[in-house]
Amino acid sequence: MSIKSSSLFFCMLLLFSSAITSANNVHDRDGHHEEHDDDSDELDLEIDYFNIGSSRSDTGAAEMGSSGVRIETEREINNITFSFNYERWKYSWDNPEYLPFMSGLKFDPWKTFNTFQFGIEYEHMIHDRWKIIYYAEAESSFEKETSNSNEYEIGADFIFERFGKLTYMLNVNWEYLDAEGSELGVDMELEWNDHSERGWSIDFEISSEFPESSISYHFSNVFSAAIFYAEGGTNTIRLANNSPVMDMQRGYMEDEYIGIGFRLTYEMNDDNHLSFSAQQNSEREISFVDSAGVTRRSYRFSDAYEIGIKFTYGF
């Protein structure tokens, strides 16, 4: 990492470490909030495991499978939330020498990736129905070496709740990636009946990157089912210095797809949830950017099925 990048990255780590000793309530971004008493000491932990079946390259006889785990933690002190998240992907390969970006080499192009993310948020209540959430995040996603693997984001969520049924959110953000430089983004989200214990609820998002939506039915305050349509995949990964991918030593990779599927959720209480999901991933594409951020190449892979299990625990 550069001196400037590493200073910001590890500064956020120190802020999180200093906050881990006490808390008041837990807050989840994108307009979903879990309220707690002012005197409580709460930590929100979420563990998500997923497994994606074999996906075949559109060119040649190569196939890949992938799996991973995401661990997210949040702790709030008054209106300030600190977060620390970790994500790890693992890949398995068949006939990698036939991959169009391997030039006949019989090596796995990569095996594992890691992402560390640190964040801080401040929630400002304007009145009962209006709030603004300001946030800053720093993350590093890499195969081996961490230099030039960073991404930073600052932004604000403007949230308006109408009559307890509709919630509107406007997000404005600025991102900087070591791989591609800076960009501005705007997202809009609409939620309907999100806090209902029974009946239907809807979540729809119009993003500067990809529109996402879900429709849920709450059978009771314990069980619910949902169908969803969303983008998935990796962050922008910094490849190894000795990567066997053609012309991509010290370069970057993204593995992205569109998922449509269903989710079953069991809510033990307001803080503890267990969910199972199954989805089909289509339009899967692996994209590369070289270390100078100039050369861009993309390769398509066949559809694959994904299953996942997620556990959320507040204590």
C-alpha positions, 0 to 999 in steps of 0.5 A: 500500500502507499503511505496515504492509502495504508494510513487511512485503511489502518486508521479505520481499523483502529477506530473499530478496535477502540469501539468494540468495548461498548455499544447502544444499538445495532444499525443495518445500512440500506434503510433496515434498522434494529432499535435497542435500548440506550443502555444495551450493549449490542454486537451484530454478527452475520455469517454467510456461506455460499457454494456455486456449482460448476460453470463452463467457459464459453471458449474451450473445455475449462470449468470452475466452481467456487464457494466462500464465506462472508463475516460481517460485524457491527457495533454502535455507540450512540449514533455512530456505527463501526463495522468490520467485515471479512470475505473469502472466496475459494475456486476449483478448476478443471482443465484450466489450460483451455481457459482463453486467458491462460495461453495453454498453461496447466496452472490454476489461474487463482485459488483464493481471494480475501477482502477486509473492509472497515467502515464508520457511519453516523446517523442523524435524525431530522425528525421521526420520519426523516434521517440521514446516514453519513458513511465512509468505508475502506477495503482491500481485496487481493490474491496475495500482495496487498499493495494497490488493492484498495477501495474507498467510498464516502456517501450519504443515505437520505431516508424518508419513512411514510406512514409506516408502510413506505420507506424511500432512500436516496444514496449518493456516493463517491468511490475511489479504486486503485484499479480504476480511479474515482467515480460518482454513484446514485442509488434509489431504493423503495421499501413497502411494508418492510416491518410487517409481521404478516403479509407481503413486503417489497424491496426495489432498488434502482442503482447506478450499477444494477437494479435489484428487487425482492418480494417477500411473504411473511407467514408469521413473525417467525417464518417468511419466504422471498424471491429476489433478483440481484447482481452478485460476485466478487469485489475488484480483486488485485491479482498476484505479482506472478499471476499466470493470467496473460498480461495481468501480473499485478492486474485486477479481476472481477467475477460477476453474475446475475442471480434469481432465486428464493430465500426462506427465513426463520426469525428467532427474534428481532436480532437472530435470523437463520435463512437458506437460499437457492438461486440460478446465476446467469450472464456470468462474466470474468473481467480483467484490467491490467495494472495500468488500468488500461487493458480490459478483457472479459470472458463469459461462463455458463449458468450455475446454481448457488446455494447459501445459508446465512445466520445473523446473531445479536448479542 
